[in-house]
Amino acid sequence: MKKHLLFDISDSSTTNPVDSADIYAQALIKGGSKETFTPLLDVKDKARIRKAGLGDVLQADGCTFNDQGAGTLSEKLVSATPIKVNFEICQSTLETSFVSHSMASGANKADFLPADFRNYLTDELSKKMSADFEQLVWQGDATGSTYPVPLADGLLIQFAADGDVIDVSATTVDSTNVIAELNRVYDAIPQAILFSPDLKMYVSTNIMQAYRQAGAAASSEAYYDLKIAAPMFLGIPMVLAQGLPANRMVAAESTNLFLISDLMSDFEDIRILPQLDVTGDDVVRIVGRLQFAVSYAYGNEIVMYA
């Protein structure tokens, strides 16, 4: 006879949300290229990204005060998009998946604690949400049609609409031309940020693959190196951005890219609600809401290879 896991991991209290901080942190902040962005995590509706630039602060000495260095102070207003999580999974399906996962790791147990099951469920949910947000960060387009693209505008569509962003025309990248194409992006990076410790080159999966193949071809030891160092190009860290489409790159300071959300509100939480004792259905419902946006401050300090 099949043994069901009867668990109760719901909590309707708004002051003690169920694993919401952990789930959102894992899904939004951690994992993928978005992990390098600057987080703004207490945004209820709109975020203000302030941009300052001093003028000519040095001048010839004299007895008269002469203001020449005030510069300008401006701000960019970014509206966050409300997004909800609504789905349900058959409890029996979850149990089968959990039992298989536990047995595969060598945990040969007949019974499982509800806490163990909850941790497994929230971990799987976080990984799925993280992968979807990684794609949304780069490819989001409110006019699109394929999940999760229509949920919010991502960075690529924002860069394309900004005449200040530095454009480098893209081509199909493979191991024979990847170094040349990376050099084209490198040459386009403004001198003001070229040697910034925050500068990164975000690259698509096929470009990272081609770069490693090119490196191995140049030095055959790399084929057998089991401790591959973090990839760099001319001193700039390369970040694998799996949310980027093929043959795409972006060079920017991570401090110039912003991940915007509301993770501080007691009301923005994820709830895991077994329905057996509520509706009689052998399902688990997962519901939640959050605010989400990505943006940047200085377009003239971003290079887009597209």
Secondary structure, DSSP 4 states (H G I P E B T S, - for coil): -PPP---------TTS-SSHHHHHIIIIISSSGGGGSEEE-B-SSEEEEEEEE---------SS-------EEEEEEEEPEEEEEEEEEEHHHHHHHHHHHHHHTT---S---HHHHHHHHHHHHHHHHHHHHHHHHHH--TT--STTGGGS--HHHHHHT-TTSEEE------TTTHHHHHHHHHHHS-TTTTT-TTEEEEE-HHHHHHHHHHHHHHSGGGGG-SSPPPPEETTEEEEE-TTSPTT-EEEEEGGGEEEEEB-S-TTS-EEEEE-TTTTS-SEEEEEEEEEEEEEES-GGG-EEE-
